[in-house]
Amino acid sequence: MSGKVIDGSRKIDTPSGTISYLEEGTGPVALFVHGVLLNKHLWRHQLAGLSDIRRCIAVDLLAHGGTEIQPTQEVSVTANAKMLGEVLDALKIDRVDLVGNDSGGGICQIFAALNPDRVRTLTLTNCDVHDNWPPAAFLPFLAMAAAGGLEDALKGMLADKGVFRSPSALGPAYEHPENVTDADIDTYLTPFVRSAQKTRDLQRFLAAFDNRQTVAIEPQLKKLRAPTLIVWGTDDVFFPVKWAHWLAKTIPGAKPPVELAGARIFFPEERANEFNRIIRSLLLKA
């Protein structure tokens, strides 16, 4: 079963809302989970590059992209992990190869910890881990959002894409921010300003940041046997590489981390070919 197709994306109704996603390929399912301020577009190169061996699905988180939710529902990382399970149920999918980045990596850890029987393999890139989040470099953005400046900030980045690429915004998330296209920025940010409610949903997502949610699952991570691939950019200002090694020591199914010298948090987008080669080797063995 697949959801209805609207504007190139698919949508599926779940108890957590109408979830927007992209799908490409056939076979065993790989589920891709993005982080804050982005959406399923992050994974376009993985959907294109891995669809010969997997049915690749990339979802929009609650409060992101084309996903539609109620104005008062919970939007925490734990709520998003629950949503992943609801999407799989709605699509009648039992097990997945789970892939996460940034906030999505934390969400994937929560899902895997609580649903180990539904995870064929787990791939984690630079992301929320244990008590390492929200990262210090992101705190000014959180403070601005809490003070009511989120709508103006989003509209400012859309009006002047150079602001998005600047060191004071998302520039540090990229190895080469100058290569991020205006169209990509529009795709990421426009959904947040389509209505006042969409902006409030994102503000609630940011306000729900609480690392107790990932700290709480450490005991379950210590029992997780799913083959786990950890790929980490070494030049990330948000999540230092030491957290890749923490994951490798904590998750029994993990191999030593693969370190990408000089890469930053959004390397699945910037170094797609390299990342796809690495993850393909895991998927072919699963």
Secondary structure by P-SEA (a helix, b strand, c coil): ccccccccbbbbbcccccccbbbbbbcbbbbbbbccccccccaaaaaaccccccbbbbbbccccccccccccccccaaaaaaaaaaaaaaacccccbbbbcaaaaaaaaaaaaaccccccbbbbcccccccccccccaaaaaaaaaacaaaaaaaaaaaccccccccccccccccccccccaaaaaaccccccccaaaaaaaaaaaaaccaaaaaaaaaaaaacccbbbbbbccccccccaaaaaaaaacccccccccccccccccccccaaaaaaaaaaaaaaac
